[in-house]
């Protein structure tokens, strides 16, 4: 997904919301900066995955949904590689 379609400021705000929602859903504690990063990168990852199946999400709502899905995927991947606490 191109962030230029919604603008960088909107991408940061929507990415932050998507990251925060994913953080709540996955019961994680990442912090506000990581929420924004997870939301934006997650939207890019999810859109790449969804486009392989012919699904295209557009606009701010599509960016929010894709950001949420992608952020959840990224949190799950991070948990797979994190060492268990001893």
N, C-alpha and C positions, 0 to 999 in steps of 0.2 A: 504494500500500500504506500502510496506517496503521501508524505506528510505535507507536501505543498498544497494538496487538494483541500486540506482543512486549515493550514497555517501552522507555523511552529509553536506559537503561544497556545493555540487550541490543542495541539498535539501533546504539549507538556501537561496541560490541565487534564485532558481526557486520559492521557497515559497514567497520570498520578491517580486518578479515580479508578481506572482499570486495575492498576497495581495494588491499590488499597483493597478493592473488592476481592482480588485474588488472594491477598494476604489474609483477609478475614475468612474466606472460604477454605483456604488450605491450612488455617490455624498456624500461621508463620509470623515471625517478627523481624521485618526487614528494615524498617525505617522509611522516612518520606522520600529521600533521594533514590533509594533502591526501588521504591514503589513506582516512581516516575520512569526510571530506567527499565524496569520489568514491564511496565505497561507499553512503552514505546517499542522496545525490542520484541516484546511478546506479540504486539500487533503485526510487526513485520514477519515474525516466524509463523504466526497463525495464518496470515494472508498467503504466505508462500505455500503452506500445507494445504489450505483450502482451495487455492487456485489449481492445484494438481487434480482436484476433483471437480473442477469447473464452477466452484462457488466463489462469487466475488461480493465482498461487503464494501459498501461505500458510505460516505458521509460520516458525521460524528458518531452516530449510533453504531454503524458498522465498525468504526475504529474502536469504540468502547468494547463491543462484543469480541472483536478479534484480539484486542489488548488483554481482556480478561482471560480468554482461552489460552493465548500464548503465554501469559504470565503464570498461569496454573501449570502449564507444561514445563516452563523453565524452573519453577519452584520444585516440581516433582523430580526433574533431572538433577537439580542441585542436591536434593535429599538423597538420591541414589549414590552420589559421590562423596557425601559428607561422612566423615568418620563417626561412628557411634560414640557417645560420651561414656567414659569408663567410671 
